[in-house]
């Protein structure tokens, strides 16, 4: 019950700060469309038509934690059941696939960001520890969570942004759950209209974060690596971090 209450509060918070904005999409076939935004630096494809989705862009009226925009995919049949004010008729709002895009204010890796921003990642409701994934060539984490609706979640860092993909579903056989992974697989990152020139890199975070994909015989060896990294003896660690985060040559320590 506590988890459900938390999920409801989070949903209310996210919905409450948005208003509908112009949609950047184009139809590529009778039942498929592509959403593409240079401003946000990515694109993806999704199903349309009676068995597909209606897409809305929502821009926050406030800017909590660097929230830039939300993209909501609602099943066409659910959209048709809303009243003239866009509110659900006779019950809770429908399950949706939502993508929240945040500015990566502290240049966090996804595994760190989700833990520092549980109000938006809902990682505190996860069924197991997040696993590392690659989406559109960028590193991310993936996990399932419980709440008002069960959900699949993918969080990716790229080009100075954090992309939080949240796919709600009622049961494991629902089309919402089945359609989530194809959307993730279709994600491509494109040159953004804003650059990361002048972005600052936290060397402590980068060098300590590198421990996650390395092994050492003991703690002393790990501590020595971190110190040597901070002293500039492992520049490849910095370059790997910049590539993973989509940061250009203008990023500095």
C-alpha positions, 0 to 999 in steps of 0.5 A: 500500500505504501508503494502505491501511495508513493507512486500516485504522488509521483504521478500527480507531481509529474502530471501537475507541472506539464502543459501540452506543447507542439509535437515533433513527429512525422508519419512514416507508414500507415501505422508507424510514426517517428518522433524526432527532436534536435532540441532534445537530441534523440528520436524513436519510432512508435505504433500509431492508429487504432492499435497504437498510440497518440503522442503528446509533448508536455513542457513543465511549467516549473523546472524541478531537477532540470526537467526539460520536457515529457513525451507521453504515449497513450494508447489510442483507445484510452485517449478516446475515453478521456473527457473534453478536459482530457481527464479520465472518465470514471477512474484512474488515468490510463497506463502510458509510456512516458519519456521524461527528459532532464538536463544532467545538471551534475553530469551523473551516470545513469546508475548514480542519477536514479539513486539521487532522483528517486522521485522521478526514477522510482528506483526505490520501488524496483524489484531488483537492482538495475542492470546496465544496458546500451540504448542507441549507443549510450549507456543506461540502466534498466529495471522493473518497478511496482506501484499504481501500475507495474512498469519497465524503466530505462534511464540513459545519459547522453549529450548532457541529458538524462532520458527516463523511459517509463512503460506502465502496464497492468499485466505482462500480456498487455500490448503496453508492455510488449510495445515498450522494448521496440520503442527502446530498440528504436532510439537514436541520438542525434546532434542536439541544437545545444552543445556541451561546450564548457561542461565540467567533469567531476574527476572524483566521480569519474575515477571512483565510478570506473571501479564499477567495471574494474577488478582489483586484488585488494582495497589498497590497489583500488585506492591507488588506481583512483588516486593515479586516475585523478593525477592524470595517469589514466586519460582513457578513463576520462575519454570513456566517460565523455563518450558514455555521457555524450560530452564533446571535446569542450568538456573539461575537468 
